[in-house]
Structure formats: structure tokens, C-alpha cells
């Protein structure tokens, strides 16, 4: 069986990031042996869990050819509201109190996602501009409702969601794995997932095929907002406070992870497995730089370089096709 030049290109395109990831891990291990310690690897999984929720939601949006810059503020707002509501709401059941606070925070996030989708679909505003506006509005609300002060003294039951363990595994990691698995099944095994890819590939053809394009777009922005909200709740529970400045710049990590993994900025190409590889790669880069005591500002430089490189590769791939 002969391997053609085209097959080689396909293999390189599919596995280049994984090969890069392996070499990166080896390099970091050589420079800093603590990298492969059980404690550090577990720490990496916990660190990437928050970004994984946001990146998964961003993948849904990117696949339709859109973008959502409001995920960071939505994450922060949901974490704040979840924390406040769990302190204010009083029920006979502690679990019910926590679930009620989480549910109300998620509901508000879905409204935010719906508003973004309305601006995009009804008024035909570019997704970048619409979500940039929502990003500023929601971040402003975060500071207004907290008076620029963190929310402290959260119930222990709420904090367990982000800090608890099920056996030796952090609960937050279990939730992340389940969420990513469900998202993958939705995109790869359902008619709804196929419609998302179709909309991202060609809106006009999708519309002529009977797909309700605006409904699909609205749903992906709401999914993205909902997953960002859940990430915010987990983050507040993990650190024990609701911070108005939380998740600053997280939209960059989400976009970088998805695009670095192979999800196209023009829509129609990519998926959750691609995003997972991107999330892990970025998590390892950040962790490795921290272990090597590299200035945090250089981490920002590295992130900017990753986004630029991923965008360039995406454009080259589109031209090649």
C-alpha cells in the first residue's frame, strides 16, 4: 500500500499539533523535571478546565462562522451572581440553594447570549461588533452590582463544586470531561450538529435546504453563553470569591484553543477533539512558562503569537483548499 503525497499532507495537517504537543512536553520536562509530577499534571487539568468550558462554547460559534468576545465578562458575571444568590437565597436544603443560584445565573447568561444573537441575526450586525458591545456592557454590570468589590464568604457547599474531589479526581475535571463528551456527540452525531456545520460552510445553501439559519445561530450563541456561565460559577467556587475582574481575556484563550486545534475562523471546519488538543497545548505552554519562572508578561506575548500563528495557518489552509 503506497502513501501518496496527498495522504502525507492530510496526515501532517491532522497530527502536526499532537506531534508539537509531544515535543513540547519533552522539552519542558528536560528543562523542568517537576512538570511530570502527579501534583503538577493534576494542577494543569484543573487550570484548563475553566477554559475548556468556554472554548467548547466558542467552538459551536466558530463553526457557524461567528465569534463571541463576550465570554469573559459573561463568565465573571455568572460567577458573581452564583456567589451572591447562594448567599441570599435561603432554603431548607443546602443543595437546593446552590442549584437555584447556579440555575438563575445560567438563565441570565442565556438571555445575554440571546441578545447577542438577536443583534446579529435581526439587525445583521457583524458578530465581532455585536459581541464586543456585549462584552463591555456585561463587564460594566459586573462592576456595578459588586461596587468593584469581590464577593466573599461563600457557602462551603458552593465552594465544593470547584474544590471538591470524587475519589482522587477533582469534581471540576469530571464535569469538564462530561461536558466535552456531550458537546462532541452533539456536533458529530446529531442532525443539529450537521446543521451547524452546514451553516458555517454556506449560509445561503443551508437556507435553501430548509435549515433555519437564524435559529441555529441563536442557539450556538446561547450555548456559548451558557457554558461560559458554568465556567464562571466553577471559577468562583474554585477560588472562593466572585471577582468582577475575573476571566479577563479568556475569550483570547478560547479562540486560540479552538483555532490552534484546527477549527476554522470562517466556519464549517473543526470540532471538539480539535479544541481539546488546543486547550491542552495552551495549558501546557502556560504551565511550563510558570514552572520555568518566566515573566507573566512573556506569557501574554506567547499567547498573542499563538493566536497570530493559528490565524495565519487557518488562512493558508483555506487558500490551499
C-alpha positions, -999 to +999 in steps of 0.1 A: +000+000+000+016+032-012+012+065+006+005+094-018+017+129-014-019+140-007-022+114+021+010+127+037-003+163+036-035+151+053-016+132+080+006+162+087-024+185+089-042+162+113-014+153+136+010+182+134-003+198+166-002+164+185+034+160+174+042+195+185+025+188+219+047+157+225+079+176+217+067+205+239+061+182+268+096+166+263+113+200+262+096+213+293+104+180+312+140+183+303+142+220+314+119+215+345+115+178+356+087+188+381+065+191+350+055+154+351+049+152+388+014+139+397+006+172+416+016+194+386-003+173+360-034+174+382-029+212+385-028+215+347-060+196+344-077+219+369-063+250+353-075+241+318-110+230+330-124+266+332-110+274+297-123+241+284-159+251+290-155+285+273-135+270+244-162+243+238-189+270+236-167+291+213-163+261+190-200+260+185-200+297+175-169+295+153-183+265+134-211+288+122-186+314+110-193+337+140-173+348+171-182+357+207-160+382+225-184+385+255-175+351+270-151+365+296-175+390+311-204+365+310-181+341+329-174+368+355-210+379+358-223+344+363-196+337+389-206+368+408-244+361+406-239+325+416-220+336+446-244+363+456-275+342+451-261+313+472-256+338+500-290+355+497-313+326+489-323+306+519-340+272+515-342+241+538-319+222+516-283+234+511-281+216+478-313+232+465-299+267+475-267+260+454-286+246+425-311+275+425-282+300+424-265+282+396-297+279+376-306+316+379-270+325+368-272+302+338-306+316+329-293+352+328-263+341+307-287+325+282-305+358+280-272+376+272-264+351+245-299+355+231-295+393+230-262+389+211-278+366+186-307+390+182-284+418+173-265+396+149-295+379+132-322+405+133-302+437+127-274+420+107-246+434+128-212+417+124-207+392+153-174+408+162-191+442+168-222+428+184-203+407+209-177+434+215-206+457+226-220+430+249-185+424+263-183+460+275-220+461+287-216+429+308-183+438+322-197+471+333-226+453+350-201+431+369-185+462+385-219+479+391-235+451+410-204+445+432-193+481+435-159+469+422-155+447+453-152+409+454-180+387+468-166+369+499-178+344+525-193+319+500-211+288+514-189+257+518-214+237+497-209+262+468-172+261+471-172+223+469-184+225+433-150+239+423-128+225+450-143+191+458-130+156+448-147+124+438-122+099+450-088+111+437-103+131+408-113+168+411-151+172+406-144+201+382-123+178+359-151+152+359-176+179+349-152+191+321-148+157+306-186+150+306-193+184+291-167+180+263-180+145+256-216+157+253-206+186+231-187+162+208-217+139+205-240+168+197-217+181+169-207+148+154-238+125+159-269+147+156-288+164+129-284+196+148-247+193+147-248+187+110-269+219+106-242+239+125-215+227+101-238+234+071-245+270+083-208+276+087-200+261+053-226+281+033-254+301+048-273+306+016-273+269+006-283+260+041-313+284+040-323+270+006-320+235+021-346+243+047-323+249+076-334+277+099-301+296+099-311+323+124-324+297+148-291+277+146-271+309+151-292+319+181-288+285+197-250+285+194-246+319+210-268+308+238-249+275+242-216+295+243-230+319+269-244+290+290-210+272+290-192+304+298-216+309+327-209+275+340-172+282+338-177+314+358-196+295+385-169+269+387-142+296+389-159+314+417-164+281+436-127+272+430-112+304+443-139+310+469-148+346+457-168+362+430-145+387+412-158+415+389-124+414+370-125+376+367-119+359+333-102+389+318-090+380+284-105+345+285-120+350+251-085+350+237-077+316+252-109+302+239-104+315+204-067+304+204-075+269+217-102+263+190-083+278+161-050+263+172-067+229+172-080+233+137-114+249+140-117+274+111-124+311+117-145+311+086-167+283+099-177+248+088-144+230+098-133+217+132-148+202+163-144+194+200-115+170+196-095+197+178-104+222+205-093+197+233-059+194+218-056+232+215-067+236+252-041+211+264-014+228+243-021+262+257-024+249+292+010+231+290+026+262+275+013+284+303+022+258+330+057+253+315+064+290+314+053+293+350+074+264+362+104+279+344+096+312+362+092+332+330+078+367+335+040+366+332+042+394+306+060+370+283+031+346+287+009+373+271+035+376+243+033+339+238-005+339+237-005+367+211+020+348+190-001+316+192-033+334+181-014+351+152+002+318+141-031+299+143-049+326+123-022+325+096-023+287+094-061+289+091-059+313+062-032+292+045-054+261+049-084+279+034-063+290+004-050+255-001-085+241-002 
